[in-house]
Every structure is written in structure tokens, then in C-alpha cells.
Amino acid sequence: MVDDNPLTRPGAAHPDITDAGIADLIATFYGRAREDELIGPIFNRAVDDWPEHIAQITDFWSSIMLRTGRYSGRPLNPHLRLPLEDAHFDRWLALFEQTATELFNDEIAHEFMIRARRIADNFEMAIGSMRGEIRSPRHSR
């Protein structure tokens, strides 16, 4: 039986995704995010050591896209303390998608976005739960 779900399919998300490509995406995205007028102030208040943060997030995406297992943290926890609203997630996704589509072909960018949308939904629902709200996925339906 073939697993058609891209999130549970074994192996890399796409054969042409590389660690170097992931590193480029993350560095480019966070360079832009830090300057963004909506999400930049939140990132800049929350992150003390940008090189360390970039390395952690690169490992996170490598684990997701290439199944390297390099990231073993808990990415949700730091976000639960931030004053994040739907508009922040919408902007994060738009900027991430813009960066991914500039750096990769449509097929690879799509693989990143499937996962980015799922992450955004999971974080939004967890933050809503902490606030006593019941939320439905908005991005990965």
C-alpha cells in the first residue's frame, strides 16, 4: 500500500530538497521576517541569539523535510508565550510562501507550504486552547 499523505510518507519530502536549500530558505525568510513591520517586532523581542535561532530552525525544517532527526526540541512551547494573533500567522505564512516560491520550483515550494500550513494551524489551535478558545484549522484544510 502506497502512502499518499505527504506528511506521513517515509523519506524526504522531495528528492531535490537539500540541507543547503533549507538553510538558504530559513536564512532568507528570517532576514525578511525580522524586517517585517507586523511580525518583525515579535521575532526581535523573542529571539536573543539570531545565529543560534537560525541553526535551530534549520535543524527543525531539515527534520521535517528530510527526516534527518536533527531537531529534538519542542517548537510549540516558546510560541505559547508570545502575543500571537491570526494576522501574525497569516503574515508568517505569506512571507514564508513568498520566500519558498522565489527559491524553489513550484513542486518543492508546495511541499514546504503543506507543512508550514499544518504547523501554523497546530500552533494557532494550541494558543487558542490556552486562551480557552476552540479553533478549527484555517490553513491546511
C-alpha positions in Angstrom: 0.0 0.0 0.0 1.4 3.4 -1.0 1.1 6.3 1.5 -0.2 9.3 -0.5 -0.2 11.6 2.5 2.8 13.8 2.1 3.0 14.3 5.9 3.3 10.6 6.7 5.1 9.3 3.6 8.5 8.0 4.6 11.7 9.6 3.3 12.4 13.1 2.1 9.5 15.4 1.2 11.1 15.7 -2.3 14.3 14.2 -3.8 15.7 17.6 -4.8 15.4 19.2 -1.3 18.8 19.6 0.3 20.1 20.8 3.6 21.8 23.7 1.8 18.5 24.7 0.3 16.7 24.5 3.6 19.5 26.7 5.2 19.1 29.2 2.4 15.3 29.3 2.8 15.5 29.8 6.6 18.2 32.4 6.5 16.4 34.4 3.8 13.0 34.1 5.4 14.2 35.2 8.8 16.1 38.0 7.3 12.8 39.2 5.9 10.7 38.4 8.9 13.0 40.4 11.2 12.4 43.5 9.0 8.6 42.9 8.6 6.5 45.6 10.3 3.9 43.1 11.6 5.9 40.1 12.7 9.4 41.6 13.0 8.8 43.2 16.4 7.6 39.9 17.9 10.6 38.0 16.5 13.1 40.6 17.5 11.7 40.7 21.1 11.6 36.9 21.4 15.0 36.0 19.9 18.2 36.9 21.7 20.7 34.9 19.6 19.8 35.0 15.9 22.6 32.7 14.7 21.5 30.1 17.3 17.8 30.5 16.4 18.6 30.2 12.7 20.6 27.0 13.3 17.7 25.5 15.4 15.0 26.3 12.9 17.2 25.0 10.1 17.5 21.7 12.0 13.8 21.7 12.6 13.0 22.1 8.9 15.7 19.5 8.0 14.0 17.1 10.3 10.6 17.8 8.7 11.6 17.9 5.1 14.5 15.3 5.0 13.7 13.3 8.1 17.2 13.9 9.5 16.1 13.8 13.1 18.5 16.7 13.9 15.9 18.7 15.8 14.6 17.3 19.1 13.1 20.4 20.7 9.6 21.4 21.4 8.8 24.2 19.0 5.3 25.0 20.3 6.4 25.9 23.8 8.2 29.2 23.1 5.3 30.3 20.9 2.7 29.9 23.6 4.2 32.8 25.5 4.1 35.2 22.6 1.2 37.6 21.9 0.3 35.9 18.6 -2.9 36.5 16.7 -4.3 35.2 13.4 -2.8 38.1 11.5 0.7 37.1 12.6 0.3 33.6 11.4 -1.2 34.8 8.1 1.8 37.1 7.6 4.3 34.4 8.6 2.7 32.0 6.0 2.6 34.7 3.3 6.2 35.7 3.8 7.3 32.0 4.1 5.5 31.1 0.9 6.9 34.1 -1.0 10.4 33.1 0.0 9.9 29.4 -0.8 8.5 30.2 -4.2 11.4 32.5 -5.0 14.0 29.9 -4.0 12.5 26.7 -5.2 10.4 25.3 -8.1 6.6 25.1 -7.6 6.7 21.4 -6.6 9.3 21.9 -3.8 7.7 25.2 -2.6 4.4 23.3 -2.4 6.0 20.6 -0.2 7.3 23.3 2.2 3.9 25.0 2.3 1.9 21.8 3.1 4.0 21.5 6.2 4.1 25.3 7.1 0.3 25.5 6.9 -0.1 22.5 9.2 2.4 24.0 11.7 0.5 27.3 11.6 -2.8 25.5 12.3 -1.3 23.4 15.1 0.2 26.5 16.8 -3.0 28.6 16.4 -5.2 25.8 17.8 -2.8 25.3 20.8 -2.7 29.0 21.5 -6.5 29.2 21.3 -6.8 26.3 23.6 -4.5 28.0 26.2 -6.9 31.0 25.9 -10.0 28.9 26.4 -11.0 29.1 22.7 -11.9 26.3 20.4 -10.4 26.9 17.0 -10.5 25.0 13.7 -7.7 24.7 11.2 -7.6 27.7 8.8 -4.6 26.9 6.6 -4.4 23.2 6.0 -7.9 22.2 5.2 
